[in-house]
Amino acid sequence: MKNAAFFLGKGGVGKTTLSSATAYYLSRKGKKILIVSLDPAHNLGDVFGKKLSNKRTPLAPNLDGIEVDLSEWITRYLKESREEILATYRYNTTINLDSYMNIMKYTPGTEEYAVLWAIEYVVKEYGKEYDRIIFDTPPTALTLRFLAMPTITMVWVRELLNMREKVLRKRQTILSLNPEAHVIRGASSVEDDRIYGKLSGIQKRLSSLHQLFMKDSYLTVIINPDTLSLAEALRIRHELEKLDVHIDSVCFNKAPSDGACGEEVKENFHRFPIFTSVYVPSGLKTLEDLVKVEIPELAEDMERS
């Protein structure tokens, strides 16, 4: 069974509402569910009328919630990076780490890696305790970037490993010719080299996350009855397919009775199950209002995956 589930889509299409309704539906069926908001806007707590944080908060019987604080995870990521640099290059006292970290805080990719390590932590820490972990994701741009990060980064980490192997082989050659060579610093084999070991560890973490997105997660894309959200959904589908990550279903949310855009959705996503969720005019004011969202078919398909 795919233990994790991700609700994807353009901002404002109803990811938080549908992920919450699905989580609540499954919890009422006796499944133990953890719902996690990755969206910096953090509306999840509002849906359940609870103040959420990085720590688990009970929302209902069998249902707990977390709102990932990205700023805190960026701080953790930078702290971890600093410690790794100090451990790996401890012989080099010329590195100005404070200046480097200040720049790194604003470097493209920092936010995406922070999201990845937060997902990794949640899955490893809580995966065995819950029947399903449901992720409410940020708008498309950030979501596509963090979903793509494992695949993209594994490519250059693999190249860095190859380059490091060449460096170590040259060291071995120099030492074989002159065992007393003073220009050699550090290890000369992959087993003893700290840098090679660190790169291998990063590659292992990224491979595990790629496996999570590619095979171990249920991905559903939310579409509203408008051309912009449909175009965004198609973009998500095509971009993920390039990474060998495939969506499992489509949810046509806020669909009116006349089926506006319905034919276009069917035409563009005919290979996928399409589930319809009806708009609740009165809004979500209580937990019982989540039942009105009508997502049993989506939830049941998720359970069968």
Rosetta blueprint (number, residue, H / E / L):
1 M L
2 K L
3 N L
4 A E
5 A E
6 F E
7 F E
8 L E
9 G L
10 K L
11 G L
12 G L
13 V L
14 G L
15 K H
16 T H
17 T H
18 L H
19 S H
20 S H
21 A H
22 T H
23 A H
24 Y H
25 Y H
26 L H
27 S H
28 R H
29 K L
30 G L
31 K L
32 K L
33 I E
34 L E
35 I E
36 V E
37 S E
38 L L
39 D L
40 P L
41 A L
42 H L
43 N L
44 L H
45 G H
46 D H
47 V H
48 F H
49 G L
50 K L
51 K L
52 L L
53 S L
54 N L
55 K L
56 R L
57 T E
58 P E
59 L E
60 A E
61 P L
62 N L
63 L E
64 D E
65 G E
66 I E
67 E E
68 V L
69 D L
70 L H
71 S H
72 E H
73 W H
74 I H
75 T H
76 R H
77 Y H
78 L H
79 K H
80 E H
81 S H
82 R H
83 E H
84 E H
85 I H
86 L H
87 A H
88 T H
89 Y L
90 R L
91 Y L
92 N L
93 T L
94 T L
95 I L
96 N L
97 L H
98 D H
99 S H
100 Y H
101 M H
102 N H
103 I H
104 M H
105 K L
106 Y L
107 T L
108 P L
109 G L
110 T H
111 E H
112 E H
113 Y H
114 A H
115 V H
116 L H
117 W H
118 A H
119 I H
120 E H
121 Y H
122 V H
123 V H
124 K H
125 E H
126 Y H
127 G L
128 K L
129 E L
130 Y L
131 D L
132 R E
133 I E
134 I E
135 F E
136 D E
137 T L
138 P L
139 P L
140 T H
141 A H
142 L H
143 T H
144 L H
145 R H
146 F H
147 L H
148 A H
149 M H
150 P H
151 T H
152 I H
153 T H
154 M H
155 V H
156 W H
157 V H
158 R H
159 E H
160 L H
161 L H
162 N H
163 M H
164 R H
165 E H
166 K H
167 V H
168 L H
169 R H
170 K H
171 R H
172 Q H
173 T H
174 I H
175 L H
176 S H
177 L H
178 N L
179 P L
180 E L
181 A L
182 H L
183 V L
184 I L
185 R L
186 G L
187 A L
188 S L
189 S L
190 V L
191 E L
192 D L
193 D L
194 R H
195 I H
196 Y H
197 G H
198 K H
199 L H
200 S H
201 G H
202 I H
203 Q H
204 K H
205 R H
206 L H
207 S H
208 S H
209 L H
210 H H
211 Q H
212 L H
213 F H
214 M H
215 K L
216 D L
217 S E
218 Y E
219 L E
220 T E
221 V E
222 I E
223 I E
224 N L
225 P L
226 D L
227 T H
228 L H
229 S H
230 L H
231 A H
232 E H
233 A H
234 L H
235 R H
236 I H
237 R H
238 H H
239 E H
240 L H
241 E H
242 K H
243 L L
244 D L
245 V L
246 H L
247 I L
248 D L
249 S E
250 V E
251 C E
252 F E
253 N E
254 K L
255 A L
256 P L
257 S L
258 D L
259 G L
260 A L
261 C L
262 G H
263 E H
264 E H
265 V H
266 K H
267 E H
268 N H
269 F L
270 H L
271 R L
272 F L
273 P L
274 I E
275 F E
276 T E
277 S E
278 V L
279 Y L
280 V L
281 P L
282 S L
283 G L
284 L L
285 K L
286 T L
287 L H
288 E H
289 D H
290 L H
291 V H
292 K H
293 V H
294 E L
295 I L
296 P H
297 E H
298 L H
299 A H
300 E H
301 D H
302 M H
303 E H
304 R H
305 S L
